[in-house]
Amino acid sequence: MQNARSTSLRPHRVWLAALTAVVLGLPALSSPADAAGTLDRIRQSGKVRLGYRAEARPYAFRDEAGNAAGYSVALCELIASQIKSQLGLASLNEEWIPVPLEGRYGVLQEGSVDLLCGAETATLAKRKVVDFSIPIFPGGVGALLRSDSSLRLRYILTKGEAAYRPLWRASPAQVIQQQTFAVIPGTTSENWIDSRSAKLHLSIKILPVSGYDEGVRKVLDRSANVFFGDRAILLEAARRSASARELIVLDRHFTTEPVALVLPRGDEEFRLLVDGTLSRLFRSGDIQKTYSIWFGRYDDAAAMFFATYGLPE
């Protein structure tokens, strides 16, 4: 009798749970098809779709042959190999899909790609819509200027907030407000410069640019005095420029930001595979070869970074 009563209440409980989810803003009950995870889809299709930025060298870019290349791309290739092994697939097709900076998370959310392999900074705000792997590189905002830029401007940017305190004629604040700063909209560099200008009560001229190539061009043609962006990408962009001698990248990191791969939110099985693959690479020391190809000397700071973020079994 008790079992019959419990059975009769099940539809009511399911309806109540669904109503509660709607009221509280929680995910509604899903069908088995909706619940299929990334690895299930890859197993069924025999294909993994990897999104990458075409203009984020050395993390990810399209090479001269039209293929995906870069540090993040190399890590994603290793992850694809692990997927093939773990799923027991005879073969696995890797489909590399260039994604735009704007709307890149939407491409991941709608299932057009399974993993984003680029230069993404993990933040709390972004984790409301996507998930991140363990950090793969110690990123941060840097500044690119012309080599003939004023020594006073360089001094102010290098010294940071301490240089903003004096109030005499041609103070650091006045110098800064006379400059034009290029930045890519929707990036942490834009968020950082907005927060700094608000904190220091400065009215700063911002020049939005579509990407790193345009940002470098704006500095070279003097449309902008400084281009703020990921320091590793700025270094590579300056090095590859035909006008490399006319450009400098300051030594200073204005922020410290963990760069990570981007995954669908809530897919713990897939995230475990990604983090496990990266952790074993980091702990074994095999990351040194890949790191050195794209960032140069593997120093003590790099070794400490990977030792810190590689998770134990």
Phi, psi and chi 1 to 4 in degrees:
 res  aa     phi    psi   chi1   chi2   chi3   chi4
   1 MET       -  -41.8 -161.3   60.0 -171.8      -
   2 GLN   -66.1  -39.4 -174.9  174.6   -0.7      -
   3 ASN   -65.4  -39.4  -69.7  -21.8      -      -
   4 ALA   -64.1  -40.0      -      -      -      -
   5 ARG   -64.5  -42.9 -177.8  172.9 -177.6  -87.2
   6 SER   -62.3  -40.3  -62.0      -      -      -
   7 THR   -64.8  -39.5  -58.1      -      -      -
   8 SER   -68.1  -21.7   65.9      -      -      -
   9 LEU   -89.4  -10.0  -72.7  177.0      -      -
  10 ARG   -60.4  -46.6  -77.5  174.0 -172.3  164.9
  11 PRO   -58.7  -37.9  -23.6   34.8      -      -
  12 HIS   -64.6  -39.7  171.3   72.9      -      -
  13 ARG   -68.5  -39.1  -71.9  175.1  177.2  171.2
  14 VAL   -63.8  -43.5  170.3      -      -      -
  15 TRP   -63.1  -41.0  174.4   85.4      -      -
  16 LEU   -65.3  -40.0 -178.5   60.2      -      -
  17 ALA   -64.1  -40.8      -      -      -      -
  18 ALA   -65.5  -41.0      -      -      -      -
  19 LEU   -64.6  -41.2  177.7   61.4      -      -
  20 THR   -62.0  -40.3  -58.6      -      -      -
  21 ALA   -61.8  -40.6      -      -      -      -
  22 VAL   -65.9  -45.8  171.6      -      -      -
  23 VAL   -63.3  -41.0  172.4      -      -      -
  24 LEU   -87.9   -3.5  -63.7  179.5      -      -
  25 GLY    76.4   22.3      -      -      -      -
  26 LEU   -89.1  161.6  -60.2  174.3      -      -
  27 PRO   -61.4  134.9  -21.6   32.3      -      -
  28 ALA   -74.2  164.6      -      -      -      -
  29 LEU   -61.4  138.1  -64.8  176.2      -      -
  30 SER  -116.7  158.4   57.9      -      -      -
  31 SER   -79.5  162.5   66.7      -      -      -
  32 PRO   -55.7  -34.5  -27.5   35.1      -      -
  33 ALA   -66.2  -40.7      -      -      -      -
  34 ASP   -65.9  -30.9  -65.1  -29.5      -      -
  35 ALA   -80.6   -6.6      -      -      -      -
  36 ALA   -58.4  127.1      -      -      -      -
  37 GLY   -86.0  178.8      -      -      -      -
  38 THR   -60.1  -44.4  -55.5      -      -      -
  39 LEU   -65.9  -34.9  -67.0  177.1      -      -
  40 ASP   -62.6  -43.5  -66.9  -34.4      -      -
  41 ARG   -65.6  -39.8  -66.9 -162.7  -56.5  -88.8
  42 ILE   -65.4  -41.1  -66.1  172.5      -      -
  43 ARG   -62.1  -41.3 -179.0 -173.0  -69.9  109.5
  44 GLN   -71.4  -37.8  -67.5  168.6    8.6      -
  45 SER   -91.0  -21.4   66.5      -      -      -
  46 GLY    69.3   22.5      -      -      -      -
  47 LYS  -142.0  138.9  176.1  173.8   64.0  176.5
  48 VAL  -115.2  129.7   58.4      -      -      -
  49 ARG  -103.2  116.9  -64.7  162.1  -60.2 -179.6
  50 LEU  -113.1  116.3  -57.5  164.4      -      -
  51 GLY   -87.2  144.6      -      -      -      -
  52 TYR  -148.7  153.3   73.8  101.2      -      -
  53 ARG   -83.0  131.8  -66.3 -100.1  -58.2  -78.5
  54 ALA   -82.0   -7.3      -      -      -      -
  55 GLU  -139.2   58.6 -169.3 -170.6  -45.6      -
  56 ALA  -140.5   39.3      -      -      -      -
  57 ARG   -63.4  135.3 -174.0  170.7 -178.6  151.9
  58 PRO   -93.6    2.5   34.0  -36.2      -      -
  59 TYR   -71.7  -53.0  -62.1  106.2      -      -
  60 ALA  -155.6  139.2      -      -      -      -
  61 PHE  -167.2  167.4   63.7  100.3      -      -
  62 ARG   -96.6  121.7 -176.3 -173.3  -72.9  130.4
  63 ASP   -80.7 -177.9   65.2   15.6      -      -
  64 GLU   -63.1  -25.7  -66.1  179.3   -2.3      -
  65 ALA   -86.2   -1.3      -      -      -      -
  66 GLY    87.0   11.5      -      -      -      -
  67 ASN   -99.3  155.3  -60.6  -42.8      -      -
  68 ALA   -70.1  138.3      -      -      -      -
  69 ALA  -150.1  165.3      -      -      -      -
  70 GLY   125.5  173.8      -      -      -      -
  71 TYR   -62.3  -51.9  173.6   71.5      -      -
  72 SER   -64.1  -36.6  -61.5      -      -      -
  73 VAL   -62.2  -42.8  168.8      -      -      -
  74 ALA   -61.5  -39.9      -      -      -      -
  75 LEU   -66.8  -39.3  -62.4 -174.9      -      -
  76 CYS   -68.5  -32.2  -76.2      -      -      -
  77 GLU   -63.8  -38.7  -72.3  176.0  -24.6      -
  78 LEU   -65.2  -40.1 -177.3   64.3      -      -
  79 ILE   -65.2  -40.4  -69.9  167.6      -      -
  80 ALA   -61.0  -39.2      -      -      -      -
  81 SER   -63.1  -39.5  177.9      -      -      -
  82 GLN   -68.6  -37.3  179.8   59.8   31.1      -
  83 ILE   -59.7  -47.3  -68.9  172.5      -      -
  84 LYS   -57.7  -44.2  176.1 -176.2  174.1 -177.1
  85 SER   -67.2  -46.8  175.0      -      -      -
  86 GLN   -67.0  -35.1 -177.3  163.9  -44.0      -
  87 LEU   -84.7   -6.9  -62.8 -177.8      -      -
  88 GLY    67.4   35.7      -      -      -      -
  89 LEU   -86.9  139.8  -60.0  175.1      -      -
  90 ALA   -68.6  -33.3      -      -      -      -
  91 SER  -150.8  156.8   62.5      -      -      -
  92 LEU  -142.4  120.7  178.8   63.8      -      -
  93 ASN   -83.1  125.8  179.2   33.8      -      -
  94 GLU   -97.5  115.6  -64.4  178.5   17.6      -
  95 GLU  -105.5  114.5 -178.0  179.1   -5.3      -
  96 TRP   -95.8  121.5  -71.5   92.9      -      -
  97 ILE  -119.6  114.4  -56.6  170.6      -      -
  98 PRO   -67.9  134.8   21.7  -29.7      -      -
  99 VAL  -121.4  145.0  -63.9      -      -      -
 100 PRO   -75.0  157.3   29.6  -35.1      -      -
 101 LEU   -61.8  -47.5  178.2   62.7      -      -
 102 GLU   -80.6  127.5 -175.2  176.0   -4.2      -
 103 GLY    86.1    8.9      -      -      -      -
 104 ARG   -65.6  -32.6   62.0 -161.2 -178.0  -78.9
 105 TYR   -72.9  -32.3  -63.6  153.0      -      -
 106 GLY   -62.7  -38.1      -      -      -      -
 107 VAL   -61.2  -38.6  173.8      -      -      -
 108 LEU   -71.3  -44.1 -177.9   69.0      -      -
 109 GLN   -64.4  -35.7  -69.8  171.2  -49.3      -
 110 GLU   -81.7   -4.0   69.1 -171.9   17.5      -
 111 GLY    87.2   12.5      -      -      -      -
 112 SER   -72.2  -26.6  -62.5      -      -      -
 113 VAL  -133.0  155.7  -59.5      -      -      -
 114 ASP   -96.6  -25.8  -57.9  -50.6      -      -
 115 LEU  -154.2  135.6 -178.1   64.7      -      -
 116 LEU   -99.1  123.6  -74.6  179.0      -      -
 117 CYS  -115.0   89.2  -46.6      -      -      -
 118 GLY  -145.6 -132.1      -      -      -      -
 119 ALA  -129.8   51.3      -      -      -      -
 120 GLU   -87.8  132.9  -62.7  -64.6  -31.5      -
 121 THR   -89.0  127.7  -61.8      -      -      -
 122 ALA   -77.1  122.8      -      -      -      -
 123 THR  -133.6  161.8   68.5      -      -      -
 124 LEU   -64.8  -39.0  -66.9  174.7      -      -
 125 ALA   -61.9  -43.4      -      -      -      -
 126 LYS   -68.3  -30.3  -67.0  176.4 -176.3  177.2
 127 ARG   -71.3   -3.8  -73.6 -175.6   63.3 -176.0
 128 LYS   -74.2  -19.5  -65.9  178.0 -179.5  178.5
 129 VAL  -123.2  -22.3  -66.7      -      -      -
 130 VAL  -140.4  169.2  -66.7      -      -      -
 131 ASP  -110.9  163.7  -91.0  -15.1      -      -
 132 PHE  -128.4  151.1  -67.7   91.0      -      -
 133 SER   -74.0  177.7   69.7      -      -      -
 134 ILE   -61.3  154.6   58.7  174.6      -      -
 135 PRO   -58.1  141.5  -25.5   35.9      -      -
 136 ILE  -112.4   -9.8   62.3  170.3      -      -
 137 PHE  -164.4  143.1 -173.0   79.8      -      -
 138 PRO   -83.2   88.0   29.4  -33.0      -      -
 139 GLY   -84.1 -175.7      -      -      -      -
 140 GLY   166.4  159.5      -      -      -      -
 141 VAL   -75.0  135.0  173.5      -      -      -
 142 GLY  -127.5  179.0      -      -      -      -
 143 ALA  -132.6  131.6      -      -      -      -
 144 LEU  -111.1  132.4  178.2  141.4      -      -
 145 LEU  -135.0  168.6  -55.3   82.2      -      -
 146 ARG   -72.8  148.0  -73.4 -175.2   58.4   90.1
 147 SER   -67.9  -18.9   55.7      -      -      -
 148 ASP   -98.8   16.2   61.5    0.9      -      -
 149 SER   -65.8  158.9   59.7      -      -      -
 150 SER   -64.7  141.1   75.5      -      -      -
 151 LEU   -63.2  -31.2  -66.4  177.9      -      -
 152 ARG   -65.6  -42.1 -176.9  159.8 -178.6   75.2
 153 LEU   -63.2  -43.2  175.1   59.8      -      -
 154 ARG   -62.5  -41.4  -68.9 -166.2 -141.4  175.8
 155 TYR   -61.6  -45.2  174.9   83.5      -      -
 156 ILE   -62.7  -45.0  -67.7  169.3      -      -
 157 LEU   -68.3  -33.7  -67.9  175.5      -      -
 158 THR   -73.0  -40.4  -59.0      -      -      -
 159 LYS   -77.8  -23.7  -67.8  -62.1 -178.6 -179.5
 160 GLY    78.8 -148.7      -      -      -      -
 161 GLU   -61.4  -28.3  -66.1  179.3   15.5      -
 162 ALA   -60.6  -25.6      -      -      -      -
 163 ALA   -80.9   -5.9      -      -      -      -
 164 TYR   -93.2   -3.6  -71.1   90.3      -      -
 165 ARG   -77.5  -41.2  -67.0  172.2 -176.0  163.8
 166 PRO   -60.8  150.0  -21.2   33.1      -      -
 167 LEU  -121.0   16.6  -61.6  176.3      -      -
 168 TRP   -76.7  176.8   56.0   79.1      -      -
 169 ARG   -56.0  139.5  178.8  178.2  173.7   82.7
 170 ALA    55.9   42.9      -      -      -      -
 171 SER   -66.4  165.3   69.3      -      -      -
 172 PRO   -52.4  -39.6  -29.9   37.3      -      -
 173 ALA   -60.9  -42.4      -      -      -      -
 174 GLN   -65.6  -39.9  -69.3  174.4  -56.2      -
 175 VAL   -62.5  -45.8  172.3      -      -      -
 176 ILE   -62.1  -41.2  -72.1  -63.0      -      -
 177 GLN   -71.8  -10.4  -69.7 -179.7  142.5      -
 178 GLN   -90.8   -4.3  -66.5  168.6    0.5      -
 179 GLN   -97.3  162.6  -46.3  -58.3  -46.1      -
 180 THR  -117.0  126.5  -62.2      -      -      -
 181 PHE  -109.8  123.5  -60.9  110.5      -      -
 182 ALA   -87.3  141.3      -      -      -      -
 183 VAL  -156.7  149.7   67.5      -      -      -
 184 ILE   -86.7  121.2  -57.8  172.2      -      -
 185 PRO   -60.1  146.8  -22.1   33.5      -      -
 186 GLY    80.8    9.6      -      -      -      -
 187 THR  -107.5  167.0   61.6      -      -      -
 188 THR   -67.5  -23.5   53.7      -      -      -
 189 SER   -64.3  -41.7  -61.3      -      -      -
 190 GLU   -64.5  -43.5 -179.1 -173.1   43.9      -
 191 ASN   -61.1  -40.3  -64.4  -22.7      -      -
 192 TRP   -65.9  -47.2  172.6   79.5      -      -
 193 ILE   -67.2  -33.4 -162.0  169.6      -      -
 194 ASP   -64.3  -43.5  -74.9  -15.0      -      -
 195 SER   -69.4  -36.6   65.7      -      -      -
 196 ARG   -66.8  -44.1  -67.4  -61.7   90.8 -171.1
 197 SER   -65.7  -35.8   59.4      -      -      -
 198 ALA   -68.7  -42.2      -      -      -      -
 199 LYS   -65.3  -37.9  180.0  176.7  179.5  179.4
 200 LEU   -94.4    3.6  -60.8  169.0      -      -
 201 HIS    56.2   47.5  -54.1  -69.9      -      -
 202 LEU  -109.9  144.0  -62.2  177.0      -      -
 203 SER   -99.4  103.1  177.5      -      -      -
 204 ILE  -106.8  138.0  -65.5  179.0      -      -
 205 LYS   -84.1  120.6  -59.3  173.1 -172.5  174.8
 206 ILE  -110.4  132.9  -58.8  -63.3      -      -
 207 LEU  -113.9  105.4  176.1   64.8      -      -
 208 PRO   -68.4  137.2  -13.8   28.8      -      -
 209 VAL  -128.2  154.3  -66.2      -      -      -
 210 SER   -78.9  -21.9   60.8      -      -      -
 211 GLY  -173.5 -174.5      -      -      -      -
 212 TYR   -69.7  -37.1  -78.6   86.6      -      -
 213 ASP   -61.7  -43.6  -72.6  -14.0      -      -
 214 GLU   -67.2  -39.2 -176.7 -176.9    1.5      -
 215 GLY   -59.9  -43.1      -      -      -      -
 216 VAL   -63.1  -42.7  171.9      -      -      -
 217 ARG   -61.4  -39.2  -71.8 -163.4  -59.9  -90.1
 218 LYS   -66.3  -33.5  -66.6  -59.3 -177.7 -177.6
 219 VAL   -71.3  -42.7  170.4      -      -      -
 220 LEU   -64.7  -38.2  -74.3  170.4      -      -
 221 ASP   -91.0    9.0   67.9   18.2      -      -
 222 ARG    68.1   18.1  -57.4 -175.8 -170.6  -83.8
 223 SER   -71.2  -26.5  -62.6      -      -      -
 224 ALA  -131.9  146.7      -      -      -      -
 225 ASN   -86.7  -33.6  -57.0   98.7      -      -
 226 VAL  -140.0  141.7 -174.0      -      -      -
 227 PHE  -117.9  116.6  175.0   32.7      -      -
 228 PHE   -95.4  134.2  -74.3  107.0      -      -
 229 GLY  -170.6 -174.2      -      -      -      -
 230 ASP   -59.7  126.9 -178.8  -80.4      -      -
 231 ARG   -63.9  -38.1 -171.8  171.8 -178.8  -83.6
 232 ALA   -64.0  -38.6      -      -      -      -
 233 ILE   -70.8  -37.8  -57.9  179.7      -      -
 234 LEU   -62.0  -42.8  -67.9  177.1      -      -
 235 LEU   -60.6  -43.9  -76.5  168.2      -      -
 236 GLU   -68.8  -39.8 -177.9   65.1   17.4      -
 237 ALA   -64.4  -40.6      -      -      -      -
 238 ALA   -66.7  -41.3      -      -      -      -
 239 ARG   -63.8  -38.3 -174.7 -174.0   68.4   80.3
 240 ARG   -82.8  -14.7  -68.7 -173.9  -62.6  109.3
 241 SER   -65.7  142.4  173.3      -      -      -
 242 ALA   -65.4  -18.8      -      -      -      -
 243 SER  -108.9   36.9  -56.4      -      -      -
 244 ALA   -55.2  -35.1      -      -      -      -
 245 ARG   -68.6  -16.5  -67.4 -175.7  178.2 -178.8
 246 GLU   -93.2    4.2  -60.9  176.4   37.4      -
 247 LEU  -125.0  148.6  -62.1  168.1      -      -
 248 ILE  -137.5  150.6   59.5  168.3      -      -
 249 VAL  -118.5  123.7  176.1      -      -      -
 250 LEU   -63.5  150.1  -62.0 -178.5      -      -
 251 ASP   -68.0  -24.5  -69.5  -23.8      -      -
 252 ARG   -70.3  135.3 -178.2 -174.7  177.0 -166.4
 253 HIS   -93.2  118.2  -79.9   82.9      -      -
 254 PHE   -77.8  -23.7  -67.6   84.9      -      -
 255 THR  -141.6  164.7   64.5      -      -      -
 256 THR  -117.9  117.3  -59.1      -      -      -
 257 GLU  -135.4  129.2  -57.5  173.6   -0.2      -
 258 PRO   -76.7  120.8   28.4  -33.0      -      -
 259 VAL   -85.9  136.6  174.5      -      -      -
 260 ALA  -146.4  164.9      -      -      -      -
 261 LEU   -80.1  154.6  -54.6  178.0      -      -
 262 VAL  -113.4  131.9 -170.1      -      -      -
 263 LEU  -123.8  164.5  -53.9   85.2      -      -
 264 PRO   -62.3  142.4  -19.0   30.5      -      -
 265 ARG   -71.4  132.5 -167.4  166.2 -170.9  -97.8
 266 GLY    87.1    1.7      -      -      -      -
 267 ASP   -93.9   83.2 -166.7  -25.6      -      -
 268 GLU   -68.3  -33.1  -67.9  -57.7  -42.5      -
 269 GLU   -64.5  -43.5 -175.8  179.5    1.5      -
 270 PHE   -68.6  -41.6 -174.6   46.5      -      -
 271 ARG   -63.1  -37.1 -177.9  178.4  177.9 -177.7
 272 LEU   -63.1  -40.7  180.0   60.9      -      -
 273 LEU   -64.6  -45.3 -177.3  147.2      -      -
 274 VAL   -62.5  -50.1  170.2      -      -      -
 275 ASP   -66.3  -35.3  -75.1  -11.3      -      -
 276 GLY   -65.2  -42.6      -      -      -      -
 277 THR   -62.9  -46.4  -56.0      -      -      -
 278 LEU   -66.0  -42.0  -66.1  173.2      -      -
 279 SER   -61.7  -43.6  -67.7      -      -      -
 280 ARG   -65.8  -35.7  -74.1 -174.4  -76.5  -85.9
 281 LEU   -64.4  -43.5  177.7   68.5      -      -
 282 PHE   -67.0  -48.2  -64.9  173.9      -      -
 283 ARG   -69.2  -30.2  -66.7 -161.9  -39.8  -86.9
 284 SER   -74.9  -19.2   68.3      -      -      -
 285 GLY    87.8   -2.7      -      -      -      -
 286 ASP   -67.8  -15.8  -68.7  -17.8      -      -
 287 ILE   -63.2  -22.2 -175.3   61.5      -      -
 288 GLN   -57.5  -41.5  179.6  172.6  -12.1      -
 289 LYS   -65.5  -47.6  179.8  178.6  178.8 -179.1
 290 THR   -64.6  -43.3  -56.6      -      -      -
 291 TYR   -58.7  -46.8  178.7   97.0      -      -
 292 SER   -64.3  -33.4  -60.6      -      -      -
 293 ILE   -60.8  -40.3  -70.1  171.9      -      -
 294 TRP  -103.5  -21.7  -62.4  107.1      -      -
 295 PHE  -125.2   -0.3  -61.0  109.3      -      -
 296 GLY    89.8 -148.6      -      -      -      -
 297 ARG   -58.1  131.5 -170.1  171.0   68.8   89.6
 298 TYR   -86.7   94.5 -172.4   82.1      -      -
 299 ASP   -94.4 -175.2   56.1   16.5      -      -
 300 ASP   -63.2  -35.4  -69.3  -17.5      -      -
 301 ALA   -64.4  -41.0      -      -      -      -
 302 ALA   -65.3  -43.9      -      -      -      -
 303 ALA   -60.9  -40.2      -      -      -      -
 304 MET   -66.3  -39.0  178.3   60.6   70.1      -
 305 PHE   -59.1  -50.5  174.2   85.0      -      -
 306 PHE   -71.6  -31.7  -67.3  111.8      -      -
 307 ALA   -67.0  -32.5      -      -      -      -
 308 THR   -73.0  -42.0  -61.1      -      -      -
 309 TYR   -95.7  -12.3  -73.9  104.8      -      -
 310 GLY   -72.4  116.5      -      -      -      -
 311 LEU   -78.0  142.4  -59.0  174.8      -      -
 312 PRO   -72.3  159.0   27.2  -34.7      -      -
 313 GLU   -67.3      -  -66.1  -70.2  -11.1      -
